[in-house]
Amino acid sequence: MRTYVINLDRASKRLAHMRRQFDRLGISFDRIAAVDGTSLTERDLLAFRTLAQNDDRPYHWTAPEIGMFLSHKLAWSMIASGEDQYAAIFEDDVHVSDEIAALLKDPAWIHNSADIVRFETTLQGMRLARNPDFQAGQMKVFRVYSGAWGAAGYVIKREIASWLASSPPRTFGPVDWFLFHPESTVAPALRVFQLDPAPCVQDQYHPDVHSRQNLGSNTVIPIGPVQTLKSGSRRLLSPMVRKATGRRGIPYA
């Protein structure tokens, strides 16, 4: 499976972080030079905000959010012009477990009904199908029936990448909102699945604080009902909260 890593030219520490992980797992990847939103001119930022403005859903885009969205859009365009039925996209601040190697080397585990399969967890609660739809090695894959935060690691179908890349600007929202939020103009049409446990987590959400590399974040992701401990680590939703909301947290593998 073709694998892409979105990386800013100035983020050499992050690129080295990704190379160490994927080299250890024997995974090759194509680097996508990310769009640096902070380097865009005020005219460019205003032009994007004007095109993307939706009067039914007012939103003020930050420069990093614009850069991140355009970077994912570039990745979708590259996948759309490729030959692989599915391809993987990662942002450059993730940790990946050893289990992800087999998934990236052979996409046969992906059911053809899947438009997007999320590798990532931010440990927030998600509403999933009661039973798994298919397996990915030792991991189960569930249909997602709620919103989800984060777009730092996922597999996407080529036809869907093409559709998203050509979506009109007024349908845009921050990239994870665009892909996964129920109020997005495109997300309700997507068949999204989640790996459980998740083989990918962003550095800032790694459950083991000692494993974090202090890579920082280019955008701020609002986390759902995850409880933060005094130590700075996060724990999954309590059984009471899971039962009340129908949601459960996805652990990092």
C-alpha positions in Angstrom: 0.0 0.0 0.0 1.3 3.4 -0.9 2.1 5.4 2.3 2.3 9.2 2.5 3.7 11.3 5.3 2.7 15.0 5.4 5.7 17.0 6.6 6.6 20.7 6.7 10.0 21.6 5.2 11.1 23.2 8.5 10.0 20.2 10.6 13.1 18.1 10.3 12.7 16.7 13.8 9.3 15.3 12.9 10.6 13.8 9.7 13.4 12.1 11.5 10.9 10.8 14.1 8.8 9.2 11.3 11.8 7.8 9.5 13.0 6.0 12.6 9.7 4.3 13.1 9.0 3.3 9.5 12.6 2.2 8.9 12.5 0.0 11.9 9.3 -1.6 10.6 10.6 -1.9 7.0 8.0 0.5 5.6 8.8 2.9 2.8 6.9 6.2 2.5 6.5 9.2 0.2 7.0 12.5 1.8 4.5 15.2 1.0 5.8 18.7 1.4 3.1 20.2 3.6 1.6 23.6 2.9 2.8 26.0 5.6 -0.2 28.1 6.5 1.9 30.5 8.5 3.8 31.4 5.3 0.8 32.1 3.2 0.2 35.8 2.5 -2.7 37.6 4.0 -4.2 37.8 0.6 -4.0 34.0 0.1 -5.5 33.4 3.6 -8.3 35.8 2.9 -9.0 34.2 -0.5 -9.2 30.8 1.1 -11.5 32.0 3.9 -13.7 33.7 1.4 -14.1 30.7 -0.8 -14.5 28.3 2.1 -17.0 30.5 4.0 -20.3 28.9 4.5 -23.0 31.2 5.8 -24.9 28.3 7.3 -21.8 27.3 9.3 -19.6 30.4 10.1 -16.1 29.5 11.0 -12.8 31.4 11.2 -10.0 29.4 9.8 -6.6 29.8 11.4 -3.5 29.8 9.2 -2.2 26.4 10.4 -5.7 24.9 9.8 -5.7 26.2 6.2 -2.2 24.8 5.6 -3.1 21.4 7.1 -6.3 21.2 5.0 -4.4 22.1 1.8 -1.8 19.5 2.7 -4.4 16.7 3.0 -6.0 17.9 -0.2 -2.7 17.6 -1.9 -2.4 14.0 -0.6 -5.9 13.2 -1.8 -5.0 14.5 -5.3 -1.8 12.4 -5.4 -3.7 9.3 -4.3 -6.5 10.0 -6.9 -3.9 10.1 -9.7 -2.2 6.9 -8.5 -3.0 3.2 -9.1 -3.5 1.8 -5.6 -7.1 1.2 -4.6 -6.2 2.2 -1.0 -3.4 4.4 0.3 -2.4 5.6 3.8 -1.9 9.1 5.0 0.0 10.1 8.1 0.8 13.4 9.7 4.4 13.6 11.0 3.8 13.7 14.7 2.3 10.2 15.2 3.5 7.1 17.0 2.8 3.8 15.3 2.8 0.3 16.8 4.6 -2.7 15.4 1.2 -4.1 14.3 0.8 -1.4 11.6 3.6 -2.9 9.5 1.6 -5.8 8.2 -1.4 -3.6 7.5 0.6 -1.2 5.3 2.4 -4.0 3.5 -0.7 -5.8 2.4 -4.1 -4.1 2.0 -6.0 -7.3 1.6 -7.5 -6.9 5.1 -9.5 -3.9 4.0 -13.1 -4.7 3.2 -14.2 -3.1 -0.1 -17.1 -1.4 1.6 -14.7 0.9 3.5 -14.1 4.4 2.3 -11.8 5.4 5.1 -10.3 3.3 7.9 -9.0 5.2 10.9 -5.6 4.0 12.3 -5.6 6.8 14.9 -7.0 7.3 18.4 -7.2 10.4 20.4 -8.7 8.3 23.2 -12.0 10.2 23.0 -15.3 8.3 23.1 -16.7 7.1 19.8 -19.9 5.4 18.9 -19.1 2.2 17.0 -21.0 -0.7 15.6 -21.9 -3.3 18.3 -19.9 -6.0 16.5 -16.8 -5.8 14.3 -17.3 -5.7 10.6 -14.0 -7.3 9.7 -10.5 -8.1 11.1 -7.1 -6.6 10.6 -4.7 -9.1 12.0 -5.3 -9.2 15.7 -7.3 -6.0 15.6 -11.0 -5.6 15.0 -12.5 -3.1 12.6 -15.7 -1.4 13.5 -18.0 0.9 11.6 -18.1 4.4 13.1 -21.4 6.0 13.9 -20.3 9.2 15.5 -17.9 12.1 14.9 -14.2 11.6 15.5 -11.4 13.9 16.2 -8.0 13.8 14.5 -6.9 13.0 10.9 -3.3 12.0 11.6 -3.4 8.4 10.4 -5.9 6.8 8.1 -6.4 4.7 4.9 -8.5 6.1 2.1 -10.0 4.6 -1.0 -8.7 6.1 -4.3 -12.2 7.0 -5.5 -13.0 8.8 -2.3 -9.7 10.7 -2.4 -10.6 11.9 -5.9 -14.1 13.0 -4.7 -12.7 14.9 -1.7 -9.9 16.5 -3.7 -12.5 18.0 -6.1 -15.1 19.0 -3.5 -16.1 22.7 -3.8 -14.6 25.0 -1.3 -17.8 25.9 0.5 -18.0 22.3 1.8 -14.7 22.6 3.5 -14.0 22.5 7.3 -10.9 21.7 9.3 -9.7 18.5 7.9 -10.9 16.1 10.7 -14.2 17.9 10.9 -14.5 17.7 7.1 -13.9 13.9 7.1 -15.6 12.8 10.3 -18.0 15.3 11.8 -21.8 14.5 11.4 -22.4 18.1 10.4 -19.9 18.1 7.6 -21.4 18.2 4.1 -19.3 15.2 3.1 -18.8 13.1 6.2 -22.3 11.6 6.3 -21.8 10.1 2.9 -18.5 8.3 3.9 -18.3 4.8 5.3 -15.8 5.2 8.0 -14.3 2.4 10.1 -12.0 2.4 13.2 -9.3 -0.1 14.1 -9.5 -1.3 17.7 -7.1 -1.2 19.3 -5.6 1.7 17.3 -2.1 1.3 16.0 -1.5 5.1 15.7 -1.6 8.0 18.1 -0.4 11.6 17.9 2.5 12.5 20.2 0.5 14.9 22.4 -2.1 12.1 23.1 0.3 9.2 23.7 -1.0 7.5 26.9 2.5 7.0 28.1 3.8 10.5 28.9 7.4 9.2 28.9 7.1 8.1 25.3 6.1 11.6 24.1 8.7 13.3 21.9 7.4 16.9 22.6 6.8 17.4 18.9 4.1 19.9 19.6 1.0 20.5 17.5 0.4 22.6 14.4 -3.3 22.9 15.1 -5.3 22.5 18.3 -7.7 19.5 18.3 -10.7 19.8 20.6 -10.9 16.5 22.5 -14.2 15.0 23.4 -15.1 13.4 26.8 -11.7 12.2 27.7 -10.7 12.6 31.4 -7.3 14.2 32.0 -5.4 13.1 35.1 -3.1 15.4 37.1 -0.1 13.6 35.7 -1.0 14.8 32.2 -1.9 11.3 31.0 -5.3 10.4 29.7 -7.6 7.5 30.6 -10.4 6.0 28.6 -14.0 6.8 29.4 -15.4 5.2 32.5 -17.9 2.4 32.2 -20.7 4.7 33.5 -19.9 7.4 30.8 -19.7 4.7 28.1 -23.1 3.3 29.1 -24.7 6.7 29.3 -23.4 8.0 25.9 -23.1 4.8 24.0 -19.5 5.7 23.3 -16.2 4.1 24.2 -12.6 5.1 24.0 -10.2 3.4 21.6 -6.9 2.3 23.2 -3.6 2.7 21.5 -2.2 -0.7 20.6 
